Amino acid sequence: MPQDMPPKKSILMTPDPYHTPGYLGYCPQFKYQIGSTFGNTTHRLLTNPNVAASASSVLTDTFPRLSQGVDKGAFIRTRTASWGDQKLTEKMVPGYTGYIPKMQNHYFGSRYADTCGSAIADFESDQRGHTAKRDNMRTLTALQTGKLKPADGQKNLITASYQTPLKPIARQAKPYYSPGSLQHVKSPYRMSNAEAKKNFMSGYTGFVPKARGLMGMGYPVLTNSALCEFTNEMGKNVTLKTQPITIQREARGKVETQPIYPEGSGLVPHYTGHIPAQKFKFGDTFGHSTYNALKIGTGMTPQQEAIISVQ
């Protein structure tokens, strides 16, 4: 069997051609047929020469085909040989959950192995076509720039295969304005507040700055008020942009801080910070045990503390 011929279908399946159930298009003489399945009925009508039908059928061949005389197995074998260890091989095993290019949207109606083989071969054929076009484009560029001298078979490549690109006559193409719109081509954002057409027409759905808080007016009047406010604010920003920036900072005096260990009193209950020598005290309340905690925690006598305070 040639490589590009479809495999023989099972006798349990509806023979080709036929419409699948759910087809809502027109099928001649279908409303007069009863007593058979949808597929068998459409097959009988499509193959009956006595039924007047269009010469152009809406059905397409679901069997994947490459170019005539192309062996899809050879495409896959050369791909495996050039890329080394490949998961996409000639004989794919059903149950493979990986991605197979061009399989989900281009090939269906056949066995898993045949569908995978046709999809992989078609993908490899496209890759070779893209590679050939890329190489041809590089050769053409080298010939046009003079980096490559044309051989005997490449002398007519520039004039036969491609056309020289047109040189632009202007840096940027000018926009086209119809004759009926020449009187109102100026943007409302660029109009002065005194112009009457500084607004948007009713039905405009784009963003209008400063228009969210306005209400109770017609759309042209509302957008005119919003655009005038926006223009005034932008002019104020331009004016402020040219003025120098001066930074003034208030002089702050000495900040009084609250000591952690107060003198002449104890700490507040539930204080969770460190207290010197607190772990060696017991039998008193928290306030009594933390009375003058900083001095008592140092373990110095009053005479020593007096000497240190004098120093």
N, C-alpha and C positions, 0 to 999 in steps of 0.2 A: 504494500500500500504506500503511495507517495506520502511524503511528510506533510504536504499541505492539504490532504484530503481528510474529512472528518471521519471519526470511527463509526462503525455501524451501530445504530441505536438498538436498544432492546425492543422485542416485540410487545412488551408490556406498556411501552410508552406510545403516545400519539405520534403518528408519522408526520413528517414535515411536508408542506407548510401548514400551520394552523395558528389561530389566535389563542392566547392564554386567557383563562377565565378572568373576568374583570375588564376586558377590553370594551370600551364604550364607543369606538368608532363605527363607521358604517360598514356593513358586510352585506352584499347583495343577496336577496332571497332568503335572508336568515329568519325573518319573521314568519315565513311559511313553513319552517322546518320544526318538527317535534319528534320526541322519542329517542333522542341521542344526547350525548354529552356535548358541551360547548366546543371542546377541542375537536372531536370527531366530526361535528356538524360543520364547523368552519373549514376543516381540512377537505371535506367532501365538496363544499361549495367552491373553495379556491382551486381545486384540481378538476372541476367539471368544466369541460370546454363549452357546454351549452349555456352556461350562466354568463351573462354579459357583465364583464368586470373591466376595471381600468388596467391598462398595460403597465402602469407604474405601481408596484406593490408597496405598501407601507412597511412590510416586513423586511428585516435585514438578517443577514447570515450571522448567527451567534457563534459560529466556529471561528476561532481566531486564525487569521491568515497573515503571513509575511509576503514578501515579494515572491513572484513566481520563480521557482528553481532554487529558493533559499532553504537550506536545511537548518531548522531551529536547533537541532542537537549540536550542530557544528558551532553555532554561535555560543552556546552555553559552555561547550568544551574548551573553546579558545578563551573564554572569559575566566574559567577556572584555572587554565594554564598560565594566564598572564597575571592574575591577581593572587595566586597561591590558594591557601585554604579558604574556601568559600562555603557559606551556608546555602547559597542559591545554586543548586546543582541541577543536573539534567533530570534526575529521578527524585522528586520531592515526595516525602512520606506524609500521608494524611495525618493531621494532628499538629503540624508545625504552626505555632502561634506568632511567629515573627512577621515582620513586614515584608511584603513582596510587591515591588512597584508594578503599577498598571494592572493589578489583578482585580481590585474591588470594583472599579468603575468601567473597565474595558473588556473584561473577559468573564463569561459565565456560560452555563448550559453544557458543561462537559465535566469529565472526571477531574479530580483534584490535581493529579499528576500532569495531565494534559494541559489544564488551565495554567498551572504554575510554569510549565515549560514554555508555553506560548507567551505568557506575560514576561518572563525573564528574557526570552529571545527578542521580543519586541523592544524591551528596555535597552538591551545591549545594542540592537540595531540603531536606536535613536542616539545612544551615546557615541557610536562610531560616526553617525552623520554629523553630530555636533563637533566632534573632533576634526573631521575632514573640513568642515566650514571654517573652524578656527584656524587650522593650518593654512587653508587657502587665503584667508584674510591676512594672516601674518605675511605670507608670501607676497600678496598684492601690496601691502604697506611697504615692505622692503623694496619692491620694484619701483614704487612711486617716489620713495625718498632717495633712491639711488644706492641704498646699502647692498643691493643684490642685483647682479647683472642678469638680464633675462636669457634663459637658455633657448634652444630651438623651439621647444613646445610652449614657451611662456611669452613669446613676443606679442601675441595678440590677447594676452590675458587681461590687460588693463582695459582695452577698448571693447572686448567681446563680453567679458563676464560682468564688469561693473562700469558704472558711469562716474565720471569725475564730479564730485559734489559742487553745487553751485556756491559761488562766493556771495556773501551777504552784501547788499548795497547800503545798509544802514546798521548801526550798532544795535538798535532796538526797534522793533516794528511798532508803528504808531497805531493806536486803537482806532477802530472804525466807529463813527457816529452816524446814525441815520439822519436824513434831513429834518425829520420831525422832532428830533431831540437836541438840535443844536442850540435852542434857546434856553435849555436847562441842563447843561452838562456840568455846571459847577457844583461841587459837593456842598451840602448844607453846613458841613463843619468849617468850610473855608469862607463862608459868607459872613458879612458883618451883621450885627444885631439889628441894624436899621432896614435890611432887605426883607421884603414881604415873603419871599419864597424860602426863607430859612426854616424849613420844617420837613417832615416826612408825610407822604400821602397816606390816607387811610388804607389799611391792609398790610402795611409794612410790618414784618415780624422780626426784624433784626433788633439788636440791642441799641437802646437810646440812653445815653448817660444822663443822670439826674432826673429821670422820668419816673422812677419807682414811687417816689413820695407824692406825686401830683395826681389829682383826680378831680372829677366834676367838670371836665372841659372836653371839648371835641379833640379828636386825635391831632389834627394839624396845629391847633392852638396849644395843646399840651406839649407836643414835641418842640414847638417854637420856644416856649418858655424854658424847657429843659435845655435846649441847645444854647440859648442865650446865657443861662446860668453857667453852663459848661464852658462857654467861650470866655466869660468874665473870670472864671476860676483859672483857666489856662493862662490868660493874660497876667493875672496876679502872680502865678508861679514863675512866669518869665521874668517879671520884675524882681521878685525875690531872689531869683537865680543870679542876678547881676550884683546884688548887694553883698558886702563882706560879712563874714560870719564872726561874731564876737561871743565869747563864752565868759559868763560871769558866775563865779562861785561864791557862796556866802562863807564868811569866816566863822569857823566853829571854835568855841572855847574848849577847855578841858572837860572831857566827859567823866562825870563821877560814876564810879563803878561800885557795885555792892559787893563787899567782901564775902567770900564763900564761908569762912569761919568767923562769925562775929565775936567781938570781945564783950564780955559781960552778959552774955546770954547763950542759950543753947540753940541747936539746929531744929528745924521744923520736922516733926515726925514724917516718916515715909521718904526722907531724903536717902537716895540710893547711891550717892557718890562715896568716895573714899574719905574716911575719918581716921586720922592718925591714932594708933593705939586703941581703937575702939573694940577690937576683937579681944582685948584682955580685960574688958570691963563688963561687969554684970551686977545685977541686984538693984539697979536704979532705972528710972524712966529714961526714955531717949533724950529728953530735954536736959535732965541733970547729968547724964553721962557724957553729953557733948558740950557741956559748959566750958567755955574757953578751950575748945578742942585743940587749937593750934599750939597754944603755950603748954598745955598739959601734955600734949602728945609728944613734945620734944624731949620731955624727961629732965628739964633743967630746973634748978632751984630758983626762987625769986631773986636771990642775990646775983646769980649768973645772968638772969634776964635783965636785971638793972644794969649790969656792966655792959651787956651787949647793946642795950638801948642808949647808954651814954656814948658808946663808941660810934 
